[in-house]
Amino acid sequence: MNTVMEQQAPAYRAGEHHSFSSAGVDFWYLVPSGSIFALEGIGKEVLALLEDEALDREAIVQRLLERGYSYDEVSSAIDELIDVDAIASPDGPKQMPPVPLQEFPLQRVVLNITNQCNLACTYCYEYSDDRIAQTAGKQKYMHADIAEASVEMLLQESGSRPNIHVTFFGGETLLNFPVMRSTVTYAKRRAAEIGKQIEFSLTTNATLLSEEIIEFLSQHHIGVTVSIDGDRELNDSQRVFHNGKGSYDVIVPNIKNLLKRHRTNSIGARVTLTAGVSDVRRIYKHLTEEIGFDAAGFSPATASPNRLYSIGPQKMDNVLDQFAALAWEYRDYAIQGRQHGFTNASDTIKELHTGISKAYACGAGLGLLGVGTEGNISLCHRFVDSPVGKMGNIKDGIDHEARKEFLNTHHIGARYDCHTCWARPVCAGGCYHEAFIHTGNTSAANLHYCDWIRGWNDVCLQIYGEIATRNPDFLNRFGEN
């Protein structure tokens, strides 16, 4: 009878994890739950036992009793390790984050209020050779009635969410400033009528920032993301007007005026990295120390690998080294209790701290939708007016069947290439637009970035461990949102 009972007792092995060390402490990043576990005391000994073999509970207890621990200590440690997924049955199914309910409420709409731009940036996903939007024959500027109907859709589809968000986008957003201005006024009034808090943001190339516009942005607490790629030489290698003239000398005075006069919401720089613009530290220092941005974030251009401006694997390795150097500088600031403006580090560390385990790569199609100038609803702003990612029209409403189909086919459980990757909780396969440009399939995993993503997350885990060990109070700011 005892032999039968022993055969039926579940065996345990170390759960799926990524190990790292920081500040002299060993940590495990627990993949199923997205949590971070410091290895110490009896818990560390249990996990060491299970690294190389599976043991049932009785065997674990017996071995730890022989090391001088009490039965209650061992039993409590095992229960805790099971609860946090640090140990699990090797025969159990691989754990994936649950797929949200299909009626997931909308939180943000991105209004592409124009499909026109006064710049001709070589890498632009809307106008380059990799563009997927089909704007020929469509109106160039969104009319106020479409924008207001989009606000109504957001209010209706946001369910019980108390806070919602409208982002204004383009083309160059400020080419249609009159509709942006009227939409903000309309949305604030309607949100107040039904008891919701609404916030606004926009992305701009800063060429059209006037005194009037800056005053409006400040008055209405509108967050601003400015697209700029560094100093004059780097920025003007890609970000040019249609006549080929660089934009740096036009935008910098406008940016400095914006930073001086708009203090009611965040203003950040967004840098697009390309083959010729990849000196991350140089760009960051220029934007923060010389121009005056509090924060700057970086993202590689979305491009087919044969484009001249595409960053190849070797340059991406170099970018990772530079990201790591800036991230360690972020660590130094954090330990001193100071804020550092490298948003790629702060965003990733926030996700790690909150224990995020993504079912989807981002909010596209989930809590976020994009709307084009004629009211076509899309997966996100990058798919607006594209035959891919259609989600209905503002006149008829969201195509809930299309949205349901998307959610069923794009969650992490359906992206099979990701199932053995320890970084999947914070990646979930990557950007759908990036996947489509590279493979023609929005549901494909971005395998060309996998090593980079793992390397970056390993760096951020080490930095998180250092901060958690040496100045844990700094991390409290990430729990405030």
C-alpha positions as CSV (number, residue, x, y, z in Angstrom):
1,M,0.0,0.0,0.0
2,N,2.8,2.4,0.9
3,T,4.5,1.7,-2.5
4,V,1.3,2.6,-4.3
5,M,0.8,5.8,-2.3
6,E,4.4,6.8,-3.1
7,Q,3.9,6.2,-6.8
8,Q,0.7,8.4,-6.8
9,A,2.3,11.3,-4.9
10,P,3.0,14.2,-7.2
11,A,6.7,14.9,-8.0
12,Y,8.0,18.4,-8.2
13,R,10.7,20.0,-10.2
14,A,12.0,23.6,-10.3
15,G,9.5,25.7,-12.2
16,E,10.3,27.5,-15.5
17,H,12.6,30.3,-14.6
18,H,15.5,32.5,-15.6
19,S,18.3,32.9,-13.0
20,F,20.4,36.0,-12.5
21,S,22.5,37.6,-9.8
22,S,22.5,41.2,-8.5
23,A,24.2,42.9,-5.6
24,G,25.5,39.6,-4.3
25,V,22.0,38.1,-4.3
26,D,20.8,35.2,-6.4
27,F,17.4,35.7,-8.0
28,W,14.9,33.7,-10.1
29,Y,12.6,35.3,-12.6
30,L,9.6,33.0,-12.5
31,V,8.3,32.8,-16.0
32,P,4.7,31.7,-15.6
33,S,3.8,34.3,-13.0
34,G,6.3,37.0,-14.1
35,S,7.4,37.4,-10.5
36,I,11.0,37.8,-9.1
37,F,12.1,35.6,-6.3
38,A,15.2,36.2,-4.2
39,L,16.9,32.8,-3.4
40,E,17.8,32.6,0.3
41,G,17.4,30.3,3.3
42,I,15.4,27.1,3.1
43,G,13.7,28.1,-0.2
44,K,17.1,28.2,-1.9
45,E,17.9,24.8,-0.6
46,V,14.6,23.3,-1.9
47,L,15.1,24.8,-5.3
48,A,18.7,23.5,-5.4
49,L,17.4,20.0,-4.7
50,L,14.9,20.2,-7.6
51,E,17.2,21.7,-10.3
52,D,18.5,18.2,-11.4
53,E,15.7,15.8,-10.3
54,A,12.0,15.5,-9.6
55,L,11.1,14.7,-6.0
56,D,7.8,14.2,-4.2
57,R,6.9,16.1,-1.1
58,E,8.0,13.4,1.3
59,A,11.4,13.1,-0.3
60,I,11.9,16.9,-0.1
61,V,10.9,17.0,3.5
62,Q,13.2,14.1,4.4
63,R,16.2,15.6,2.9
64,L,15.7,19.0,4.5
65,L,15.0,17.4,7.9
66,E,18.4,15.8,7.6
67,R,19.9,19.3,7.3
68,G,18.4,20.4,10.5
69,Y,15.2,22.1,9.4
70,S,11.9,21.4,11.2
71,Y,9.0,19.7,9.5
72,D,6.9,22.9,9.8
73,E,9.7,25.0,8.2
74,V,10.0,22.7,5.2
75,S,6.3,22.2,4.7
76,S,5.7,26.0,4.8
77,A,8.5,26.6,2.3
78,I,7.2,24.0,-0.1
79,D,3.7,25.5,0.0
80,E,5.1,29.0,-0.6
81,L,7.2,27.8,-3.6
82,I,4.2,26.1,-5.1
83,D,2.1,29.2,-4.6
84,V,4.6,31.4,-6.6
85,D,5.2,28.7,-9.3
86,A,8.8,28.3,-8.3
87,I,8.2,24.5,-8.2
88,A,5.7,22.6,-10.2
89,S,4.8,19.1,-11.4
90,P,6.8,18.2,-14.5
91,D,3.7,16.5,-15.9
92,G,1.6,19.6,-15.6
93,P,0.6,21.8,-18.6
94,K,2.8,24.8,-19.5
95,Q,1.2,27.8,-17.9
96,M,0.3,30.8,-20.1
97,P,-1.4,34.0,-19.0
98,P,-5.2,33.8,-19.3
99,V,-6.9,35.2,-22.4
100,P,-9.0,38.2,-21.4
101,L,-12.8,38.2,-21.8
102,Q,-13.8,39.0,-25.4
103,E,-15.8,42.0,-24.0
104,F,-12.5,43.7,-22.9
105,P,-13.4,47.4,-22.4
106,L,-11.7,50.0,-24.6
107,Q,-9.3,52.3,-22.9
108,R,-7.7,54.4,-25.7
109,V,-8.4,55.5,-29.2
110,V,-5.7,56.8,-31.5
111,L,-7.1,59.3,-34.0
112,N,-5.0,59.6,-37.2
113,I,-6.5,63.1,-37.8
114,T,-4.5,63.4,-41.0
115,N,-2.6,61.1,-43.4
116,Q,-0.5,64.0,-44.6
117,C,3.0,65.0,-43.4
118,N,5.3,68.0,-44.1
119,L,8.4,65.8,-43.7
120,A,9.7,63.0,-45.8
121,C,11.5,60.8,-43.3
122,T,13.1,58.0,-45.2
123,Y,12.1,55.3,-42.7
124,C,8.5,56.3,-42.1
125,Y,6.2,53.3,-42.0
126,E,3.4,55.3,-43.4
127,Y,5.2,56.6,-46.5
128,S,8.3,54.4,-47.1
129,D,8.5,51.4,-49.3
130,D,7.2,49.3,-46.4
131,R,4.0,51.2,-46.1
132,I,0.8,49.2,-45.8
133,A,-1.7,52.0,-45.5
134,Q,-3.8,52.7,-48.6
135,T,-4.7,56.4,-48.5
136,A,-5.2,57.1,-52.2
137,G,-8.6,58.7,-52.8
138,K,-9.3,59.1,-49.1
139,Q,-9.8,62.4,-47.4
140,K,-6.5,63.9,-46.2
141,Y,-7.9,65.4,-42.9
142,M,-10.3,63.9,-40.4
143,H,-13.5,66.0,-40.0
144,A,-14.8,67.0,-36.7
145,D,-17.9,64.7,-36.9
146,I,-15.6,61.6,-37.4
147,A,-13.5,62.7,-34.4
148,E,-16.5,63.2,-32.2
149,A,-18.0,59.9,-33.2
150,S,-14.7,58.3,-32.3
151,V,-15.0,59.9,-28.8
152,E,-18.5,58.6,-28.5
153,M,-17.3,55.1,-29.4
154,L,-14.6,55.3,-26.7
155,L,-17.1,56.4,-24.1
156,Q,-19.6,53.7,-25.0
157,E,-17.0,50.9,-25.4
158,S,-15.0,51.7,-22.2
159,G,-17.5,50.0,-19.9
160,S,-16.9,50.7,-16.3
161,R,-13.4,52.1,-16.8
162,P,-13.2,55.5,-15.0
163,N,-10.2,56.8,-17.0
164,I,-9.9,56.8,-20.7
165,H,-7.5,58.4,-23.2
166,V,-7.4,60.0,-26.7
167,T,-4.1,60.1,-28.6
168,F,-3.8,62.4,-31.7
169,F,-1.6,61.1,-34.5
170,G,-0.8,61.5,-38.1
171,G,0.9,62.0,-40.6
172,E,1.9,65.2,-38.8
173,T,-0.8,65.7,-36.2
174,L,-0.6,69.5,-36.0
175,L,-1.5,69.9,-39.7
176,N,-5.1,69.3,-38.5
177,F,-4.8,71.3,-35.2
178,P,-8.4,72.8,-35.6
179,V,-10.0,69.4,-35.4
180,M,-7.7,68.4,-32.5
181,R,-8.7,71.5,-30.6
182,S,-12.4,71.1,-31.1
183,T,-12.2,67.3,-30.3
184,V,-10.5,68.0,-26.9
185,T,-13.2,70.5,-26.0
186,Y,-16.0,68.0,-27.1
187,A,-14.4,65.0,-25.3
188,K,-13.9,66.8,-22.0
189,R,-17.5,68.0,-22.0
190,R,-18.9,64.5,-22.9
191,A,-16.7,62.7,-20.4
192,A,-17.7,65.0,-17.6
193,E,-21.4,64.4,-18.4
194,I,-21.0,60.7,-17.8
195,G,-18.5,60.9,-14.9
196,K,-15.3,59.7,-16.7
197,Q,-11.9,61.2,-16.6
198,I,-10.4,61.7,-20.0
199,E,-6.7,62.5,-20.9
200,F,-5.0,63.4,-24.1
201,S,-1.7,63.0,-25.8
202,L,-0.2,63.6,-29.3
203,T,2.9,62.8,-31.3
204,T,4.4,65.5,-33.4
205,N,7.5,66.3,-35.5
206,A,7.5,69.8,-33.8
207,T,7.8,71.8,-37.0
208,L,4.4,73.5,-36.5
209,L,4.6,74.2,-32.7
210,S,3.4,77.8,-32.4
211,E,2.7,80.0,-29.4
212,E,-1.0,79.3,-29.7
213,I,-0.6,75.6,-30.0
214,I,1.8,75.4,-27.0
215,E,-0.6,77.4,-24.9
216,F,-3.4,75.1,-25.8
217,L,-1.4,72.0,-25.0
218,S,-0.4,73.4,-21.6
219,Q,-3.9,74.6,-20.8
220,H,-5.4,71.2,-21.5
221,H,-2.6,69.1,-19.9
222,I,-1.9,67.3,-23.1
223,G,1.1,64.9,-23.1
224,V,3.5,65.4,-26.0
225,T,5.9,63.0,-27.7
226,V,8.3,64.7,-30.1
227,S,9.9,62.7,-32.9
228,I,13.6,63.7,-33.1
229,D,16.6,61.6,-33.9
230,G,19.4,63.4,-32.1
231,D,21.8,66.3,-33.0
232,R,21.7,68.1,-36.3
233,E,23.9,65.6,-38.1
234,L,22.0,62.5,-37.0
235,N,18.5,64.0,-37.2
236,D,19.0,65.5,-40.6
237,S,20.3,62.3,-42.1
238,Q,16.7,60.9,-42.1
239,R,14.2,63.6,-40.9
240,V,14.0,65.9,-43.8
241,F,11.5,68.1,-45.6
242,H,10.2,67.2,-49.0
243,N,12.9,69.3,-50.6
244,G,15.6,67.4,-48.8
245,K,16.4,70.1,-46.3
246,G,17.0,68.9,-42.7
247,S,14.4,69.7,-40.0
248,Y,16.7,70.2,-37.0
249,D,17.1,73.9,-37.2
250,V,13.4,74.4,-37.5
251,I,12.3,72.1,-34.7
252,V,14.8,72.8,-31.9
253,P,13.7,76.4,-31.1
254,N,10.1,75.1,-31.1
255,I,11.0,72.2,-28.8
256,K,12.8,74.5,-26.3
257,N,9.8,76.9,-26.3
258,L,7.5,73.9,-25.6
259,L,9.7,72.6,-22.8
260,K,9.8,76.1,-21.3
261,R,6.1,76.9,-21.4
262,H,4.3,73.5,-21.1
263,R,4.7,72.1,-17.6
264,T,1.3,70.4,-17.0
265,N,2.1,67.0,-18.5
266,S,5.0,64.9,-19.7
267,I,7.0,65.8,-22.8
268,G,9.3,63.1,-24.1
269,A,11.5,62.5,-27.1
270,R,11.1,59.5,-29.4
271,V,14.1,58.4,-31.4
272,T,13.9,56.1,-34.4
273,L,17.1,54.1,-34.7
274,T,18.3,53.3,-38.2
275,A,21.5,52.0,-39.8
276,G,23.0,55.5,-39.8
277,V,21.5,56.7,-36.5
278,S,22.4,54.2,-33.8
279,D,24.7,56.0,-31.3
280,V,22.3,55.8,-28.4
281,R,24.4,57.4,-25.8
282,R,25.3,60.4,-28.0
283,I,21.7,60.9,-28.9
284,Y,20.4,60.6,-25.3
285,K,23.0,63.0,-23.9
286,H,22.2,65.6,-26.6
287,L,18.4,65.3,-26.1
288,T,18.5,65.5,-22.3
289,E,21.5,67.7,-21.6
290,E,21.6,70.1,-24.6
291,I,17.9,70.3,-25.6
292,G,16.4,69.7,-22.2
293,F,14.1,66.7,-22.5
294,D,13.4,65.0,-19.2
295,A,13.0,61.6,-21.0
296,A,13.9,59.9,-24.3
297,G,12.9,56.6,-25.7
298,F,14.4,54.6,-28.6
299,S,12.9,52.2,-31.1
300,P,14.4,50.6,-34.2
301,A,12.8,51.5,-37.5
302,T,10.2,49.0,-38.7
303,A,11.7,47.9,-42.0
304,S,12.2,45.0,-44.3
305,P,15.8,43.7,-43.8
306,N,16.8,44.8,-47.4
307,R,16.2,48.5,-46.7
308,L,19.4,50.6,-46.5
309,Y,18.2,52.1,-43.2
310,S,17.4,48.8,-41.6
311,I,19.5,47.9,-38.6
312,G,21.1,44.5,-39.1
313,P,22.0,42.0,-36.4
314,Q,25.5,43.3,-35.8
315,K,24.3,46.9,-35.3
316,M,21.5,45.7,-33.0
317,D,24.1,44.0,-30.8
318,N,25.9,47.3,-30.6
319,V,22.6,49.0,-29.8
320,L,22.1,46.5,-27.0
321,D,25.5,47.3,-25.5
322,Q,24.6,51.0,-25.5
323,F,21.2,50.3,-24.1
324,A,22.9,48.4,-21.3
325,A,25.3,51.2,-20.6
326,L,22.5,53.7,-20.2
327,A,20.5,51.3,-18.2
328,W,23.3,50.9,-15.7
329,E,23.4,54.7,-15.5
330,Y,19.7,54.5,-14.7
331,R,20.6,52.1,-11.9
332,D,23.1,54.6,-10.4
333,Y,20.4,57.3,-10.4
334,A,17.8,55.0,-8.9
335,I,20.1,54.0,-6.0
336,Q,20.6,57.7,-5.3
337,G,16.8,58.2,-5.4
338,R,17.1,60.3,-8.6
339,Q,15.0,60.0,-11.7
340,H,16.7,59.1,-15.0
341,G,15.1,59.7,-18.3
342,F,15.9,56.6,-20.3
343,T,12.3,55.5,-20.8
344,N,13.2,52.1,-22.3
345,A,14.7,51.1,-18.9
346,S,12.0,52.6,-16.8
347,D,9.2,51.0,-18.8
348,T,10.8,47.5,-18.7
349,I,11.7,47.8,-15.0
350,K,8.1,48.9,-14.2
351,E,6.8,45.8,-16.0
352,L,9.1,43.6,-14.1
353,H,8.2,45.2,-10.8
354,T,4.5,44.9,-11.3
355,G,4.9,41.2,-12.3
356,I,3.3,41.6,-15.7
357,S,2.7,38.5,-17.7
358,K,1.3,39.4,-21.0
359,A,-1.4,37.5,-22.9
360,Y,-0.9,40.0,-25.8
361,A,2.2,41.9,-27.0
362,C,0.4,45.3,-26.5
363,G,-3.0,46.9,-26.2
364,A,-3.7,46.9,-30.0
365,G,-7.1,45.4,-30.6
366,L,-7.6,44.9,-26.9
367,G,-7.8,48.2,-25.0
368,L,-6.7,50.3,-28.0
369,L,-8.0,50.9,-31.5
370,G,-7.0,53.3,-34.2
371,V,-9.3,55.4,-36.4
372,G,-8.4,56.8,-39.8
373,T,-9.5,60.1,-41.4
374,E,-12.7,58.6,-42.9
375,G,-13.6,56.7,-39.7
376,N,-12.2,53.3,-40.6
377,I,-11.3,51.5,-37.3
378,S,-8.1,49.5,-37.2
379,L,-6.1,47.3,-34.9
380,C,-3.9,50.3,-34.0
381,H,-2.6,53.5,-35.6
382,R,0.0,51.6,-37.6
383,F,-2.7,49.7,-39.4
384,V,-5.1,52.6,-40.1
385,D,-6.4,52.5,-43.7
386,S,-4.7,49.2,-44.3
387,P,-6.5,46.1,-45.6
388,V,-4.9,44.3,-42.6
389,G,-6.3,44.7,-39.1
390,K,-9.7,46.1,-40.0
391,M,-12.0,46.4,-37.0
392,G,-15.1,48.2,-38.5
393,N,-16.1,51.8,-39.3
394,I,-17.0,54.5,-36.9
395,K,-20.5,54.8,-38.6
396,D,-21.3,51.2,-38.0
397,G,-19.3,50.6,-34.9
398,I,-16.6,48.1,-33.9
399,D,-16.6,44.8,-35.8
400,H,-16.7,42.7,-32.7
401,E,-16.4,39.5,-34.7
402,A,-13.2,40.7,-36.2
403,R,-11.9,41.8,-32.8
404,K,-12.8,38.4,-31.3
405,E,-11.0,36.6,-34.1
406,F,-8.0,38.7,-33.6
407,L,-7.9,38.1,-29.8
408,N,-8.3,34.3,-30.4
409,T,-5.4,34.1,-32.8
410,H,-2.9,36.5,-31.4
411,H,-2.6,35.7,-27.7
412,I,0.7,34.2,-26.4
413,G,-0.8,30.7,-26.3
414,A,-1.3,30.8,-30.1
415,R,2.2,32.1,-30.8
416,Y,3.9,28.8,-30.5
417,D,7.4,29.9,-31.2
418,C,7.3,31.8,-27.9
419,H,6.4,28.9,-25.6
420,T,9.9,28.0,-24.6
421,C,11.2,31.5,-24.2
422,W,11.7,32.8,-20.7
423,A,11.2,36.4,-21.8
424,R,7.6,35.9,-23.1
425,P,5.9,37.5,-20.1
426,V,7.2,40.9,-21.1
427,C,7.4,40.4,-24.9
428,A,4.5,38.0,-25.9
429,G,5.9,37.8,-29.4
430,G,6.4,41.4,-30.2
431,C,4.7,44.1,-32.4
432,Y,2.1,42.9,-34.8
433,H,3.1,45.6,-37.4
434,E,6.7,44.5,-37.2
435,A,5.7,40.9,-37.7
436,F,3.6,41.8,-40.7
437,I,6.4,43.8,-42.4
438,H,8.9,40.9,-41.9
439,T,6.6,37.9,-42.5
440,G,3.3,39.1,-43.9
441,N,1.6,37.6,-40.9
442,T,0.5,39.7,-37.9
443,S,0.4,36.7,-35.6
444,A,3.9,35.6,-36.2
445,A,6.5,36.0,-33.5
446,N,9.3,38.5,-34.2
447,L,12.0,35.9,-34.1
448,H,14.6,38.3,-35.6
449,Y,14.5,40.2,-32.3
450,C,14.5,37.3,-29.8
451,D,18.1,37.3,-28.8
452,W,18.0,41.1,-28.4
453,I,14.9,41.0,-26.3
454,R,16.3,38.3,-24.0
455,G,19.5,40.2,-23.6
456,W,17.7,43.4,-22.8
457,N,15.4,41.8,-20.3
458,D,18.4,40.1,-18.6
459,V,20.1,43.5,-18.2
460,C,16.9,45.0,-16.7
461,L,16.5,42.1,-14.3
462,Q,20.0,42.6,-13.0
463,I,19.3,46.3,-12.6
464,Y,16.0,45.6,-10.9
465,G,17.7,43.3,-8.5
466,E,20.3,45.9,-7.6
467,I,17.7,48.6,-7.0
468,A,15.5,46.2,-5.0
469,T,18.5,45.3,-2.8
470,R,20.1,48.7,-2.4
471,N,17.2,51.2,-2.6
472,P,13.8,49.3,-2.7
473,D,11.9,52.5,-1.9
474,F,12.6,53.8,-5.4
475,L,10.4,51.0,-6.8
476,N,7.4,52.3,-5.0
477,R,6.8,54.9,-7.8
478,F,6.0,52.0,-10.2
479,G,3.1,51.0,-8.0
480,E,1.4,54.3,-8.1
481,N,-0.3,53.9,-11.5
